[in-house]
Amino acid sequence: LEAKEEFSHKTLAMDVMRPRRSDPPLSVLTQDGMTVEDVETMITETTYSGFPVVVSHESQRLVGFVLRRDLTISIDNARQRQDGIVSTSRIFFTEYTPPQPPSSPPPLKLRGIMDLSPFTVTDHTAMDIVVDIFRKLGLCQCLITHNGRLLGIITKKDILKHVAQIANRDPDSILFN
Ligand code: ADP
């Protein structure tokens, strides 16, 4: 098939997604392994608009996606209004919250603020398809997986930069016409 060579040069989701090889790893939340303090630290040490939630760092199985804004509001609210929520309270994105040891503070349940089905594509998906999906579905971000493991993220701004790059390389591109 003639299209084959062309296809092998095509940009794939893995070429555009973050993190890049040299970047620090993706900032993710685990569904039941973090304390209020852990999450607050993550919020202050990063500027990302959102965080994927995974089963565990080992599995990297995607559970959902949480917006930074919703995390901040929920934690602030809980600290002010919910009895017993302190830095060492454990945060749960799971449906079921196991009983906490008697000496521990009450858990903070945040499943309600999680998007349970964030849009995902595999790392081998061609970027023209990803761009098309962003446009048609009006996505803000898309998560990238490989064999069910979370690898990276592409935001709307990443898409806009990618499209601008292509237009630069090929000034006759109809993308901006
Ligand atoms: P924007 O792309 O609109 O600036 P963000 O601030 O969320 O949105 O993301 C900034 C950059 O960091 C983007 O290139 C994005 O792909 C990447 N990114 C977004 N979320 C995360 C995350 N949780 N961990 C690592 N990188 C991320």
Backbone and ligand atoms as CSV (ligand in chain L), in Angstrom:
chain,resi,resn,atom,element,x,y,z
A,1,LEU,N,N,0.845,-1.204,0.000
A,1,LEU,CA,C,0.000,0.000,0.000
A,1,LEU,C,C,0.877,1.251,0.000
A,2,GLU,N,N,0.588,2.165,-0.876
A,2,GLU,CA,C,1.445,3.338,-1.018
A,2,GLU,C,C,1.418,4.219,0.233
A,3,ALA,N,N,0.287,4.241,0.869
A,3,ALA,CA,C,0.119,5.120,2.033
A,3,ALA,C,C,1.050,4.737,3.179
A,4,LYS,N,N,1.666,3.549,3.074
A,4,LYS,CA,C,2.416,3.037,4.209
A,4,LYS,C,C,3.580,3.943,4.613
A,5,GLU,N,N,4.359,4.370,3.607
A,5,GLU,CA,C,5.517,5.196,3.931
A,5,GLU,C,C,5.075,6.504,4.587
A,6,GLU,N,N,4.039,7.059,3.999
A,6,GLU,CA,C,3.497,8.294,4.538
A,6,GLU,C,C,3.094,8.085,5.996
A,7,PHE,N,N,2.473,6.949,6.236
A,7,PHE,CA,C,1.990,6.644,7.578
A,7,PHE,C,C,3.139,6.569,8.583
A,8,SER,N,N,4.279,6.002,8.149
A,8,SER,CA,C,5.389,5.819,9.080
A,8,SER,C,C,5.986,7.180,9.495
A,9,HIS,N,N,5.698,8.242,8.731
A,9,HIS,CA,C,6.218,9.564,9.081
A,9,HIS,C,C,5.207,10.383,9.866
A,10,LYS,N,N,4.041,9.818,9.997
A,10,LYS,CA,C,2.971,10.556,10.661
A,10,LYS,C,C,3.295,10.809,12.120
A,11,THR,N,N,2.916,11.975,12.601
A,11,THR,CA,C,3.095,12.257,14.020
A,11,THR,C,C,2.060,11.479,14.814
A,12,LEU,N,N,2.517,10.863,15.897
A,12,LEU,CA,C,1.621,10.068,16.749
A,12,LEU,C,C,1.403,10.781,18.087
A,13,ALA,N,N,0.390,10.328,18.800
A,13,ALA,CA,C,0.087,10.912,20.113
A,13,ALA,C,C,1.320,10.897,21.016
A,14,MET,N,N,2.127,9.838,20.920
A,14,MET,CA,C,3.317,9.730,21.788
A,14,MET,C,C,4.347,10.830,21.506
A,15,ASP,N,N,4.315,11.408,20.293
A,15,ASP,CA,C,5.267,12.468,19.935
A,15,ASP,C,C,4.853,13.825,20.502
A,16,VAL,N,N,3.585,13.967,20.824
A,16,VAL,CA,C,3.066,15.272,21.260
A,16,VAL,C,C,2.777,15.288,22.759
A,17,MET,N,N,2.470,14.129,23.322
A,17,MET,CA,C,2.055,14.075,24.737
A,17,MET,C,C,3.168,14.536,25.686
A,18,ARG,N,N,2.752,14.955,26.861
A,18,ARG,CA,C,3.674,15.238,27.966
A,18,ARG,C,C,3.483,14.138,28.994
A,19,PRO,N,N,4.503,13.844,29.839
A,19,PRO,CA,C,5.821,14.450,29.806
A,19,PRO,C,C,6.676,13.950,28.645
A,20,ARG,N,N,7.613,14.832,28.212
A,20,ARG,CA,C,8.654,14.418,27.282
A,20,ARG,C,C,9.646,13.558,28.044
A,21,ARG,N,N,10.531,12.915,27.289
A,21,ARG,CA,C,11.504,12.017,27.921
A,21,ARG,C,C,12.298,12.716,29.028
A,22,SER,N,N,12.635,13.975,28.811
A,22,SER,CA,C,13.504,14.683,29.763
A,22,SER,C,C,12.715,15.359,30.893
A,23,ASP,N,N,11.385,15.361,30.771
A,23,ASP,CA,C,10.544,16.019,31.778
A,23,ASP,C,C,10.406,15.159,33.034
A,24,PRO,N,N,10.056,15.811,34.152
A,24,PRO,CA,C,9.678,15.020,35.326
A,24,PRO,C,C,8.431,14.194,34.997
A,25,PRO,N,N,8.201,13.082,35.730
A,25,PRO,CA,C,7.066,12.223,35.408
A,25,PRO,C,C,5.730,12.938,35.551
A,26,LEU,N,N,4.702,12.359,34.954
A,26,LEU,CA,C,3.339,12.857,35.049
A,26,LEU,C,C,2.947,12.996,36.525
A,27,SER,N,N,2.303,14.102,36.887
A,27,SER,CA,C,1.812,14.262,38.260
A,27,SER,C,C,0.452,13.589,38.370
A,28,VAL,N,N,0.401,12.493,39.112
A,28,VAL,CA,C,-0.860,11.760,39.256
A,28,VAL,C,C,-1.253,11.628,40.721
A,29,LEU,N,N,-2.548,11.437,40.928
A,29,LEU,CA,C,-3.057,11.137,42.263
A,29,LEU,C,C,-3.309,9.639,42.307
A,30,THR,N,N,-3.130,9.023,43.477
A,30,THR,CA,C,-3.519,7.615,43.591
A,30,THR,C,C,-4.876,7.553,44.278
A,31,GLN,N,N,-5.659,6.523,43.932
A,31,GLN,CA,C,-7.065,6.507,44.344
A,31,GLN,C,C,-7.268,6.376,45.853
A,32,ASP,N,N,-6.277,5.816,46.575
A,32,ASP,CA,C,-6.466,5.670,48.024
A,32,ASP,C,C,-5.170,5.803,48.824
A,33,GLY,N,N,-4.126,6.333,48.172
A,33,GLY,CA,C,-2.827,6.301,48.861
A,33,GLY,C,C,-2.292,7.635,49.351
A,34,MET,N,N,-3.116,8.699,49.271
A,34,MET,CA,C,-2.562,10.011,49.601
A,34,MET,C,C,-3.281,10.688,50.767
A,35,THR,N,N,-2.534,11.539,51.457
A,35,THR,CA,C,-3.147,12.308,52.540
A,35,THR,C,C,-3.493,13.708,52.015
A,36,VAL,N,N,-4.275,14.428,52.815
A,36,VAL,CA,C,-4.629,15.807,52.469
A,36,VAL,C,C,-3.341,16.605,52.232
A,37,GLU,N,N,-2.343,16.389,53.090
A,37,GLU,CA,C,-1.083,17.119,52.956
A,37,GLU,C,C,-0.371,16.773,51.646
A,38,ASP,N,N,-0.355,15.479,51.286
A,38,ASP,CA,C,0.284,15.050,50.015
A,38,ASP,C,C,-0.323,15.797,48.832
A,39,VAL,N,N,-1.655,15.871,48.833
A,39,VAL,CA,C,-2.352,16.489,47.701
A,39,VAL,C,C,-2.136,18.002,47.706
A,40,GLU,N,N,-2.163,18.605,48.897
A,40,GLU,CA,C,-1.916,20.053,48.982
A,40,GLU,C,C,-0.517,20.388,48.479
A,41,THR,N,N,0.449,19.543,48.800
A,41,THR,CA,C,1.829,19.754,48.332
A,41,THR,C,C,1.872,19.686,46.807
A,42,MET,N,N,1.161,18.696,46.258
A,42,MET,CA,C,1.130,18.539,44.806
A,42,MET,C,C,0.514,19.766,44.143
A,43,ILE,N,N,-0.522,20.310,44.780
A,43,ILE,CA,C,-1.190,21.489,44.213
A,43,ILE,C,C,-0.247,22.703,44.257
A,44,THR,N,N,0.500,22.863,45.360
A,44,THR,CA,C,1.359,24.050,45.442
A,44,THR,C,C,2.632,23.890,44.595
A,45,GLU,N,N,3.070,22.652,44.398
A,45,GLU,CA,C,4.331,22.464,43.664
A,45,GLU,C,C,4.154,22.352,42.155
A,46,THR,N,N,2.912,22.332,41.671
A,46,THR,CA,C,2.676,22.249,40.228
A,46,THR,C,C,1.675,23.334,39.828
A,47,THR,N,N,1.548,23.534,38.519
A,47,THR,CA,C,0.569,24.518,38.041
A,47,THR,C,C,-0.446,23.869,37.102
A,48,TYR,N,N,-0.403,22.562,36.970
A,48,TYR,CA,C,-1.293,21.875,36.022
A,48,TYR,C,C,-2.764,22.107,36.354
A,49,SER,N,N,-3.581,22.152,35.312
A,49,SER,CA,C,-5.026,22.361,35.489
A,49,SER,C,C,-5.733,21.131,36.025
A,50,GLY,N,N,-5.096,19.963,35.896
A,50,GLY,CA,C,-5.756,18.756,36.368
A,50,GLY,C,C,-4.787,17.603,36.576
A,51,PHE,N,N,-5.298,16.558,37.230
A,51,PHE,CA,C,-4.463,15.407,37.561
A,51,PHE,C,C,-5.199,14.105,37.278
A,52,PRO,N,N,-4.557,13.191,36.549
A,52,PRO,CA,C,-5.145,11.867,36.401
A,52,PRO,C,C,-5.119,11.155,37.756
A,53,VAL,N,N,-6.113,10.302,37.985
A,53,VAL,CA,C,-6.128,9.476,39.191
A,53,VAL,C,C,-5.859,8.035,38.751
A,54,VAL,N,N,-4.897,7.382,39.396
A,54,VAL,CA,C,-4.559,6.000,39.044
A,54,VAL,C,C,-4.776,5.082,40.249
A,55,VAL,N,N,-4.879,3.774,39.966
A,55,VAL,CA,C,-5.050,2.786,41.041
A,55,VAL,C,C,-3.837,2.849,41.966
A,56,SER,N,N,-2.639,2.804,41.379
A,56,SER,CA,C,-1.407,2.886,42.167
A,56,SER,C,C,-0.277,3.288,41.238
A,57,HIS,N,N,0.826,3.772,41.798
A,57,HIS,CA,C,1.972,4.160,40.961
A,57,HIS,C,C,2.505,2.945,40.211
A,58,GLU,N,N,2.432,1.763,40.844
A,58,GLU,CA,C,2.946,0.546,40.220
A,58,GLU,C,C,2.114,0.170,38.996
A,59,SER,N,N,0.787,0.186,39.148
A,59,SER,CA,C,-0.088,-0.288,38.055
A,59,SER,C,C,-0.281,0.777,36.984
A,60,GLN,N,N,-0.318,2.049,37.377
A,60,GLN,CA,C,-0.624,3.146,36.439
A,60,GLN,C,C,-1.944,2.914,35.693
A,61,ARG,N,N,-2.879,2.198,36.345
A,61,ARG,CA,C,-4.211,2.008,35.735
A,61,ARG,C,C,-5.032,3.255,35.985
A,62,LEU,N,N,-5.604,3.781,34.907
A,62,LEU,CA,C,-6.362,5.025,35.022
A,62,LEU,C,C,-7.723,4.804,35.680
A,63,VAL,N,N,-8.055,5.666,36.634
A,63,VAL,CA,C,-9.346,5.600,37.324
A,63,VAL,C,C,-10.225,6.788,36.937
A,64,GLY,N,N,-9.610,7.961,36.745
A,64,GLY,CA,C,-10.388,9.151,36.415
A,64,GLY,C,C,-9.489,10.368,36.300
A,65,PHE,N,N,-10.124,11.535,36.278
A,65,PHE,CA,C,-9.375,12.790,36.141
A,65,PHE,C,C,-10.007,13.836,37.043
A,66,VAL,N,N,-9.168,14.585,37.758
A,66,VAL,CA,C,-9.675,15.602,38.682
A,66,VAL,C,C,-9.093,16.960,38.323
A,67,LEU,N,N,-9.955,17.968,38.278
A,67,LEU,CA,C,-9.498,19.327,38.007
A,67,LEU,C,C,-8.864,19.918,39.260
A,68,ARG,N,N,-7.774,20.643,39.058
A,68,ARG,CA,C,-7.069,21.304,40.151
A,68,ARG,C,C,-8.025,22.202,40.948
A,69,ARG,N,N,-8.853,22.941,40.216
A,69,ARG,CA,C,-9.806,23.865,40.836
A,69,ARG,C,C,-10.740,23.125,41.804
A,70,ASP,N,N,-11.291,22.006,41.371
A,70,ASP,CA,C,-12.228,21.241,42.206
A,70,ASP,C,C,-11.524,20.648,43.430
A,71,LEU,N,N,-10.269,20.197,43.229
A,71,LEU,CA,C,-9.492,19.646,44.349
A,71,LEU,C,C,-9.285,20.717,45.416
A,72,THR,N,N,-8.841,21.901,44.974
A,72,THR,CA,C,-8.551,22.991,45.896
A,72,THR,C,C,-9.791,23.374,46.687
A,73,ILE,N,N,-10.901,23.563,45.969
A,73,ILE,CA,C,-12.145,23.975,46.628
A,73,ILE,C,C,-12.594,22.914,47.631
A,74,SER,N,N,-12.563,21.645,47.226
A,74,SER,CA,C,-13.056,20.568,48.098
A,74,SER,C,C,-12.216,20.421,49.353
A,75,ILE,N,N,-10.902,20.529,49.201
A,75,ILE,CA,C,-10.037,20.373,50.373
A,75,ILE,C,C,-10.206,21.569,51.321
A,76,ASP,N,N,-10.241,22.764,50.754
A,76,ASP,CA,C,-10.436,23.961,51.594
A,76,ASP,C,C,-11.763,23.875,52.353
A,77,ASN,N,N,-12.811,23.492,51.619
A,77,ASN,CA,C,-14.133,23.330,52.223
A,77,ASN,C,C,-14.121,22.318,53.351
A,78,ALA,N,N,-13.516,21.162,53.075
A,78,ALA,CA,C,-13.500,20.081,54.064
A,78,ALA,C,C,-12.719,20.507,55.308
A,79,ARG,N,N,-11.627,21.210,55.106
A,79,ARG,CA,C,-10.809,21.656,56.250
A,79,ARG,C,C,-11.606,22.619,57.128
A,80,GLN,N,N,-12.437,23.448,56.481
A,80,GLN,CA,C,-13.206,24.429,57.246
A,80,GLN,C,C,-14.467,23.856,57.871
A,81,ARG,N,N,-15.149,22.980,57.102
A,81,ARG,CA,C,-16.505,22.602,57.521
A,81,ARG,C,C,-16.665,21.166,57.974
A,82,GLN,N,N,-15.719,20.278,57.564
A,82,GLN,CA,C,-15.932,18.865,57.857
A,82,GLN,C,C,-15.147,18.493,59.096
A,83,ASP,N,N,-15.849,17.894,60.043
A,83,ASP,CA,C,-15.246,17.564,61.331
A,83,ASP,C,C,-14.050,16.623,61.193
A,84,GLY,N,N,-12.936,17.014,61.787
A,84,GLY,CA,C,-11.805,16.100,61.910
A,84,GLY,C,C,-10.881,16.017,60.711
A,85,ILE,N,N,-11.157,16.788,59.626
A,85,ILE,CA,C,-10.272,16.716,58.457
A,85,ILE,C,C,-9.006,17.535,58.730
A,86,VAL,N,N,-7.868,16.827,58.732
A,86,VAL,CA,C,-6.578,17.460,59.004
A,86,VAL,C,C,-5.560,16.996,57.951
A,87,SER,N,N,-4.332,17.488,58.076
A,87,SER,CA,C,-3.292,17.166,57.078
A,87,SER,C,C,-3.099,15.668,56.869
A,88,THR,N,N,-3.282,14.896,57.956
A,88,THR,CA,C,-3.008,13.464,57.852
A,88,THR,C,C,-4.232,12.645,57.437
A,89,SER,N,N,-5.368,13.315,57.193
A,89,SER,CA,C,-6.555,12.576,56.730
A,89,SER,C,C,-6.248,11.957,55.367
A,90,ARG,N,N,-6.690,10.710,55.180
A,90,ARG,CA,C,-6.445,10.074,53.877
A,90,ARG,C,C,-7.548,10.431,52.908
A,91,ILE,N,N,-7.154,10.655,51.641
A,91,ILE,CA,C,-8.105,11.000,50.594
A,91,ILE,C,C,-8.438,9.748,49.785
A,92,PHE,N,N,-9.746,9.541,49.567
A,92,PHE,CA,C,-10.208,8.377,48.802
A,92,PHE,C,C,-10.984,8.817,47.565
A,93,PHE,N,N,-10.580,8.275,46.407
A,93,PHE,CA,C,-11.353,8.464,45.174
A,93,PHE,C,C,-12.113,7.184,44.855
A,94,THR,N,N,-12.036,6.206,45.754
A,94,THR,CA,C,-12.685,4.912,45.554
A,94,THR,C,C,-14.157,4.989,45.952
A,95,GLU,N,N,-14.922,3.976,45.512
A,95,GLU,CA,C,-16.337,3.922,45.860
A,95,GLU,C,C,-16.472,3.543,47.335
A,96,TYR,N,N,-15.635,2.593,47.716
A,96,TYR,CA,C,-15.706,2.061,49.070
A,96,TYR,C,C,-14.537,2.603,49.883
A,97,THR,N,N,-14.824,3.057,51.075
A,97,THR,CA,C,-13.770,3.555,51.958
A,97,THR,C,C,-13.604,2.589,53.122
A,98,PRO,N,N,-12.451,1.945,53.228
A,98,PRO,CA,C,-12.263,0.972,54.315
A,98,PRO,C,C,-12.299,1.674,55.671
A,99,PRO,N,N,-12.719,0.953,56.709
A,99,PRO,CA,C,-12.731,1.562,58.036
A,99,PRO,C,C,-11.324,2.013,58.417
A,100,GLN,N,N,-11.221,3.229,58.961
A,100,GLN,CA,C,-9.909,3.742,59.354
A,100,GLN,C,C,-9.580,3.253,60.761
A,101,PRO,N,N,-8.287,3.034,61.033
A,101,PRO,CA,C,-7.888,2.647,62.397
A,101,PRO,C,C,-8.397,3.711,63.383
A,102,PRO,N,N,-8.765,3.291,64.593
A,102,PRO,CA,C,-9.373,4.214,65.564
A,102,PRO,C,C,-8.517,5.451,65.839
A,103,SER,N,N,-7.210,5.314,65.711
A,103,SER,CA,C,-6.330,6.447,66.018
A,103,SER,C,C,-6.210,7.439,64.863
A,104,SER,N,N,-6.747,7.065,63.680
A,104,SER,CA,C,-6.575,7.942,62.511
A,104,SER,C,C,-7.710,8.940,62.385
A,105,PRO,N,N,-7.423,10.090,61.747
A,105,PRO,CA,C,-8.488,11.061,61.495
A,105,PRO,C,C,-9.454,10.508,60.455
A,106,PRO,N,N,-10.661,11.070,60.364
A,106,PRO,CA,C,-11.621,10.580,59.379
A,106,PRO,C,C,-11.107,10.800,57.953
A,107,PRO,N,N,-11.532,9.922,57.016
A,107,PRO,CA,C,-11.081,10.052,55.628
A,107,PRO,C,C,-11.836,11.158,54.900
A,108,LEU,N,N,-11.260,11.629,53.822
A,108,LEU,CA,C,-11.929,12.610,52.963
A,108,LEU,C,C,-12.270,11.925,51.643
A,109,LYS,N,N,-13.579,11.825,51.377
A,109,LYS,CA,C,-14.026,11.118,50.176
A,109,LYS,C,C,-14.228,12.115,49.035
A,110,LEU,N,N,-13.468,11.939,47.957
A,110,LEU,CA,C,-13.524,12.905,46.853
A,110,LEU,C,C,-13.938,12.288,45.517
A,111,ARG,N,N,-14.549,11.101,45.559
A,111,ARG,CA,C,-14.949,10.469,44.296
A,111,ARG,C,C,-15.889,11.368,43.487
A,112,GLY,N,N,-16.704,12.151,44.221
A,112,GLY,CA,C,-17.707,12.991,43.589
A,112,GLY,C,C,-17.159,14.061,42.651
A,113,ILE,N,N,-15.899,14.467,42.846
A,113,ILE,CA,C,-15.360,15.526,41.987
A,113,ILE,C,C,-14.543,14.957,40.823
A,114,MET,N,N,-14.510,13.600,40.732
A,114,MET,CA,C,-13.676,12.974,39.695
A,114,MET,C,C,-14.489,12.708,38.433
A,115,ASP,N,N,-13.900,13.035,37.271
A,115,ASP,CA,C,-14.474,12.627,35.998
A,115,ASP,C,C,-14.140,11.144,35.834
A,116,LEU,N,N,-15.187,10.306,35.825
A,116,LEU,CA,C,-14.967,8.854,35.845
A,116,LEU,C,C,-14.604,8.280,34.477
A,117,SER,N,N,-14.866,9.044,33.422
A,117,SER,CA,C,-14.473,8.534,32.096
A,117,SER,C,C,-13.796,9.609,31.255
A,118,PRO,N,N,-12.589,9.981,31.663
A,118,PRO,CA,C,-11.852,10.959,30.871
A,118,PRO,C,C,-11.514,10.363,29.515
A,119,PHE,N,N,-11.423,11.221,28.498
A,119,PHE,CA,C,-11.147,10.717,27.161
A,119,PHE,C,C,-9.707,10.201,27.082
A,120,THR,N,N,-9.537,9.018,26.483
A,120,THR,CA,C,-8.185,8.454,26.342
A,120,THR,C,C,-7.976,7.932,24.923
A,121,VAL,N,N,-6.737,7.991,24.457
A,121,VAL,CA,C,-6.336,7.306,23.224
A,121,VAL,C,C,-5.008,6.607,23.489
A,122,THR,N,N,-4.654,5.654,22.637
A,122,THR,CA,C,-3.367,4.980,22.833
A,122,THR,C,C,-2.249,5.837,22.239
A,123,ASP,N,N,-1.038,5.550,22.674
A,123,ASP,CA,C,0.129,6.321,22.245
A,123,ASP,C,C,0.385,6.219,20.740
A,124,HIS,N,N,-0.167,5.202,20.089
A,124,HIS,CA,C,0.057,5.030,18.655
A,124,HIS,C,C,-1.009,5.694,17.786
A,125,THR,N,N,-1.928,6.419,18.408
A,125,THR,CA,C,-2.965,7.085,17.617
A,125,THR,C,C,-2.360,8.251,16.821
A,126,ALA,N,N,-2.715,8.332,15.536
A,126,ALA,CA,C,-2.194,9.409,14.687
A,126,ALA,C,C,-2.725,10.751,15.167
A,127,MET,N,N,-1.854,11.754,15.153
A,127,MET,CA,C,-2.239,13.073,15.683
A,127,MET,C,C,-3.366,13.730,14.896
A,128,ASP,N,N,-3.470,13.464,13.590
A,128,ASP,CA,C,-4.579,14.099,12.858
A,128,ASP,C,C,-5.925,13.612,13.408
A,129,ILE,N,N,-5.939,12.366,13.863
A,129,ILE,CA,C,-7.168,11.842,14.469
A,129,ILE,C,C,-7.405,12.494,15.835
A,130,VAL,N,N,-6.330,12.636,16.601
A,130,VAL,CA,C,-6.450,13.259,17.931
A,130,VAL,C,C,-6.952,14.707,17.790
A,131,VAL,N,N,-6.389,15.440,16.829
A,131,VAL,CA,C,-6.810,16.828,16.601
A,131,VAL,C,C,-8.291,16.874,16.253
A,132,ASP,N,N,-8.693,15.952,15.392
A,132,ASP,CA,C,-10.089,15.855,14.982
A,132,ASP,C,C,-11.013,15.599,16.178
A,133,ILE,N,N,-10.596,14.693,17.051
A,133,ILE,CA,C,-11.395,14.362,18.247
A,133,ILE,C,C,-11.511,15.586,19.159
A,134,PHE,N,N,-10.397,16.300,19.355
A,134,PHE,CA,C,-10.427,17.511,20.186
A,134,PHE,C,C,-11.436,18.514,19.637
A,135,ARG,N,N,-11.393,18.696,18.324
A,135,ARG,CA,C,-12.313,19.664,17.707
A,135,ARG,C,C,-13.753,19.211,17.851
A,136,LYS,N,N,-13.996,17.960,17.489
A,136,LYS,CA,C,-15.380,17.484,17.436
A,136,LYS,C,C,-16.000,17.346,18.821
A,137,LEU,N,N,-15.204,16.928,19.784
A,137,LEU,CA,C,-15.765,16.723,21.129
A,137,LEU,C,C,-15.528,17.922,22.042
A,138,GLY,N,N,-14.772,18.909,21.560
A,138,GLY,CA,C,-14.499,20.082,22.387
A,138,GLY,C,C,-13.748,19.732,23.665
A,139,LEU,N,N,-12.750,18.845,23.537
A,139,LEU,CA,C,-12.023,18.394,24.724
A,139,LEU,C,C,-11.091,19.474,25.266
A,140,CYS,N,N,-10.821,19.409,26.571
A,140,CYS,CA,C,-9.800,20.264,27.174
A,140,CYS,C,C,-8.503,19.487,27.337
A,141,GLN,N,N,-8.612,18.181,27.556
A,141,GLN,CA,C,-7.426,17.333,27.633
A,141,GLN,C,C,-7.793,15.905,27.273
A,142,CYS,N,N,-6.758,15.147,26.919
A,142,CYS,CA,C,-6.953,13.748,26.567
A,142,CYS,C,C,-5.801,12.975,27.197
A,143,LEU,N,N,-6.091,11.812,27.753
A,143,LEU,CA,C,-5.032,11.023,28.394
A,143,LEU,C,C,-4.540,9.956,27.420
A,144,ILE,N,N,-3.237,9.649,27.518
A,144,ILE,CA,C,-2.613,8.715,26.591
A,144,ILE,C,C,-2.224,7.446,27.349
A,145,THR,N,N,-2.626,6.306,26.800
A,145,THR,CA,C,-2.322,5.035,27.466
A,145,THR,C,C,-1.561,4.103,26.525
A,146,HIS,N,N,-0.920,3.111,27.129
A,146,HIS,CA,C,-0.278,2.033,26.380
A,146,HIS,C,C,-0.544,0.748,27.142
A,147,ASN,N,N,-1.200,-0.205,26.474
A,147,ASN,CA,C,-1.595,-1.453,27.143
A,147,ASN,C,C,-2.326,-1.207,28.460
A,148,GLY,N,N,-3.177,-0.186,28.472
A,148,GLY,CA,C,-3.971,0.073,29.670
A,148,GLY,C,C,-3.253,0.859,30.744
A,149,ARG,N,N,-1.960,1.125,30.529
A,149,ARG,CA,C,-1.218,1.928,31.520
A,149,ARG,C,C,-1.176,3.386,31.082
A,150,LEU,N,N,-1.355,4.265,32.041
A,150,LEU,CA,C,-1.338,5.695,31.750
A,150,LEU,C,C,0.094,6.146,31.428
A,151,LEU,N,N,0.253,6.812,30.281
A,151,LEU,CA,C,1.585,7.264,29.861
A,151,LEU,C,C,1.725,8.782,29.915
A,152,GLY,N,N,0.664,9.490,29.496
A,152,GLY,CA,C,0.815,10.939,29.373
A,152,GLY,C,C,-0.496,11.655,29.145
A,153,ILE,N,N,-0.344,12.943,28.827
A,153,ILE,CA,C,-1.514,13.796,28.658
A,153,ILE,C,C,-1.267,14.757,27.494
A,154,ILE,N,N,-2.324,15.109,26.785
A,154,ILE,CA,C,-2.269,16.157,25.759
A,154,ILE,C,C,-3.386,17.139,26.097
A,155,THR,N,N,-3.028,18.420,26.257
A,155,THR,CA,C,-4.050,19.434,26.550
A,155,THR,C,C,-4.431,20.162,25.259
A,156,LYS,N,N,-5.487,20.943,25.359
A,156,LYS,CA,C,-5.942,21.726,24.217
A,156,LYS,C,C,-4.813,22.653,23.727
A,157,LYS,N,N,-4.074,23.224,24.692
A,157,LYS,CA,C,-2.975,24.124,24.302
A,157,LYS,C,C,-1.868,23.351,23.576
A,158,ASP,N,N,-1.600,22.118,24.027
A,158,ASP,CA,C,-0.616,21.275,23.329
A,158,ASP,C,C,-1.062,21.064,21.883
A,159,ILE,N,N,-2.362,20.862,21.698
A,159,ILE,CA,C,-2.923,20.641,20.356
A,159,ILE,C,C,-2.735,21.901,19.512
A,160,LEU,N,N,-3.042,23.066,20.093
A,160,LEU,CA,C,-2.923,24.326,19.350
A,160,LEU,C,C,-1.466,24.559,18.927
A,161,LYS,N,N,-0.519,24.261,19.839
A,161,LYS,CA,C,0.910,24.415,19.501
A,161,LYS,C,C,1.294,23.468,18.377
A,162,HIS,N,N,0.802,22.250,18.478
A,162,HIS,CA,C,1.107,21.240,17.458
A,162,HIS,C,C,0.576,21.676,16.094
A,163,VAL,N,N,-0.638,22.169,16.067
A,163,VAL,CA,C,-1.261,22.604,14.816
A,163,VAL,C,C,-0.501,23.808,14.245
A,164,ALA,N,N,-0.072,24.735,15.120
A,164,ALA,CA,C,0.678,25.900,14.674
A,164,ALA,C,C,2.025,25.487,14.081
A,165,GLN,N,N,2.653,24.476,14.700
A,165,GLN,CA,C,3.934,23.962,14.216
A,165,GLN,C,C,3.800,23.409,12.807
A,166,ILE,N,N,2.753,22.641,12.590
A,166,ILE,CA,C,2.510,22.051,11.271
A,166,ILE,C,C,2.289,23.172,10.249
A,167,ALA,N,N,1.529,24.185,10.642
A,167,ALA,CA,C,1.234,25.287,9.733
A,167,ALA,C,C,2.513,26.037,9.364
A,168,ASN,N,N,3.458,26.145,10.327
A,168,ASN,CA,C,4.745,26.790,10.084
A,168,ASN,C,C,5.584,26.028,9.080
A,169,ARG,N,N,5.588,24.698,9.256
A,169,ARG,CA,C,6.382,23.828,8.403
A,169,ARG,C,C,5.840,23.869,6.983
A,170,ASP,N,N,4.526,24.046,6.906
A,170,ASP,CA,C,3.857,23.981,5.608
A,170,ASP,C,C,2.949,25.203,5.468
A,171,PRO,N,N,3.521,26.321,4.990
A,171,PRO,CA,C,2.791,27.588,4.965
A,171,PRO,C,C,1.513,27.511,4.113
A,172,ASP,N,N,1.451,26.544,3.213
A,172,ASP,CA,C,0.261,26.432,2.376
A,172,ASP,C,C,-0.856,25.652,3.070
A,173,SER,N,N,-0.515,25.199,4.266
A,173,SER,CA,C,-1.499,24.408,5.004
A,173,SER,C,C,-2.850,25.130,5.081
A,174,ILE,N,N,-3.889,24.357,4.891
A,174,ILE,CA,C,-5.220,24.971,4.895
A,174,ILE,C,C,-5.767,25.106,6.321
A,175,LEU,N,N,-4.957,24.681,7.297
A,175,LEU,CA,C,-5.471,24.643,8.670
A,175,LEU,C,C,-5.970,25.995,9.147
A,176,PHE,N,N,-5.275,27.087,8.722
A,176,PHE,CA,C,-5.638,28.402,9.228
A,176,PHE,C,C,-6.437,29.228,8.222
A,177,ASN,N,N,-6.718,28.609,7.080
A,177,ASN,CA,C,-7.446,29.374,6.062
A,177,ASN,C,C,-8.940,29.436,6.345
L,1,ADP,P1,P,-2.103,24.154,29.405
L,1,ADP,O1,O,-1.623,23.168,28.388
L,1,ADP,O2,O,-3.382,24.800,29.030
L,1,ADP,O3,O,-1.029,25.116,29.851
L,1,ADP,P2,P,-1.729,22.771,31.922
L,1,ADP,O4,O,-1.210,23.909,32.734
L,1,ADP,O5,O,-2.626,21.790,32.604
L,1,ADP,O6,O,-2.544,23.275,30.674
L,1,ADP,O7,O,-0.510,21.974,31.320
L,1,ADP,C1,C,0.753,22.534,31.038
L,1,ADP,C2,C,1.628,21.471,30.366
L,1,ADP,O8,O,1.843,20.380,31.255
L,1,ADP,C3,C,1.001,20.873,29.106
L,1,ADP,O9,O,2.002,20.683,28.126
L,1,ADP,C4,C,0.420,19.538,29.568
L,1,ADP,O10,O,0.508,18.547,28.557
L,1,ADP,C5,C,1.281,19.168,30.765
L,1,ADP,N1,N,0.474,18.566,31.868
L,1,ADP,C6,C,-0.825,18.789,32.160
L,1,ADP,N2,N,-1.209,18.109,33.253
L,1,ADP,C7,C,-0.113,17.431,33.687
L,1,ADP,C8,C,0.156,16.549,34.796
L,1,ADP,N3,N,-0.790,16.222,35.689
L,1,ADP,N4,N,1.417,16.059,34.921
L,1,ADP,C9,C,2.391,16.387,34.030
L,1,ADP,N5,N,2.205,17.198,32.974
L,1,ADP,C10,C,0.972,17.728,32.801
